[in-house]
């Protein structure tokens, strides 16, 4: 057996499906970068091997995928991997898949989608995505208002408007904070909430 074959046998490939329509850059910010840092700190031979997005029939993102290789014995590493993903606010309904094993579900946050109809065509490019100044201004208020109750992990903006995805263990508490902010903001006219992940 060659050196490469021995290296491969010492790790188990694990595919992580995050039940949230994360843009690729936000998948990196919230999950891939955190995993890389943790793996480097642990020095146990775990590695990031890839990442991607899951699309629906209309080519809209419905979930994010992160692929890792965990050092054997893999059972010793799985709990630590799940703990880190939960620390990063992984949504309920997320899962781990491994060849020859049953899927493992995890996640402690629900996801609330806040839809902001477009009042004007996108007029700036914000984090490489078209967006309006008004939507940018509103989103920049959310981290200070969150007070540890929720996080905004991703958002999407196009000609139809902007959708902000709010992750929280308690969606009612999160909505109670966000509702007065959006009601008072110019971008809030015609807004709508949708529970994406209960």
Long-range contacts (C-beta under 8 A, 24 or more apart in sequence): 9-72, 10-45, 10-71, 10-72, 11-45, 11-46, 11-47, 11-69, 11-70, 11-71, 11-72, 12-69, 12-70, 12-72, 12-74, 12-98, 13-49, 13-67, 13-68, 13-69, 13-98, 13-99, 14-67, 14-68, 14-69, 14-70, 14-74, 14-78, 14-81, 14-96, 14-97, 14-98, 15-65, 15-66, 15-67, 15-96, 15-97, 15-98, 16-65, 16-66, 16-67, 16-68, 16-81, 16-85, 16-94, 16-95, 16-96, 17-54, 17-63, 17-64, 17-65, 17-94, 17-95, 17-96, 17-97, 18-63, 18-64, 18-65, 18-66, 18-85, 18-90, 18-91, 18-94, 19-63, 19-90, 19-91, 19-92, 19-93, 19-94, 19-95, 19-107, 19-111, 19-197, 20-63, 20-64, 20-91, 20-94, 20-111, 20-153, 20-154, 20-165, 20-167, 20-196, 20-197, 21-60, 21-61, 21-62, 21-63, 21-64, 21-154, 21-156, 21-165, 22-53, 22-61, 22-63, 22-64, 22-153, 22-154, 23-61, 23-129, 23-154, 23-155, 23-156, 24-51, 24-53, 24-64, 25-127, 25-128, 26-153, 26-154, 27-51, 27-53, 27-64, 27-66, 30-88, 30-89, 30-153, 30-154, 31-64, 31-66, 31-85, 31-88, 31-90, 32-66, 34-84, 34-87, 34-88, 35-66, 35-68, 35-81, 35-84, 38-84, 42-80, 44-71, 44-77, 45-71, 46-70, 46-71, 46-77, 46-81, 61-156, 74-98, 78-104, 82-106, 89-151, 89-153, 89-167, 91-167, 91-197, 92-197, 92-198, 93-197, 107-197, 108-169, 109-167, 109-168, 109-169, 109-197, 110-167, 110-168, 110-169, 110-170, 110-171, 110-195, 110-196, 110-197, 110-198, 111-165, 111-166, 111-167, 111-171, 111-195, 111-196, 111-197, 112-150, 112-165, 112-166, 112-167, 112-168, 112-171, 112-174, 112-175, 112-178, 112-193, 112-194, 112-195, 112-196, 113-163, 113-164, 113-165, 113-166, 113-193, 113-194, 113-195, 113-196, 114-163, 114-164, 114-165, 114-166, 114-178, 114-182, 114-191, 114-192, 114-193, 115-161, 115-162, 115-163, 115-191, 115-192, 115-193, 115-194, 116-161, 116-162, 116-163, 116-164, 116-182, 116-187, 116-188, 116-190, 116-191, 117-160, 117-161, 117-189, 117-190, 117-191, 118-159, 118-160, 118-161, 118-162, 119-186, 119-187, 119-189, 121-159, 122-157, 122-158, 122-159, 126-157, 129-156, 129-157, 130-157, 130-158, 130-159, 131-157, 131-162, 132-157, 132-162, 132-187, 134-185, 134-186, 134-187, 135-162, 135-187, 137-185, 137-187, 138-164, 138-181, 138-182, 138-185, 138-187, 138-188, 139-164, 141-181, 141-185, 142-166, 142-178, 142-181, 145-177, 145-178, 145-181, 146-177, 147-177, 149-173, 149-174, 149-177, 150-174, 150-177, 150-178, 162-187, 165-196, 171-195, 171-198
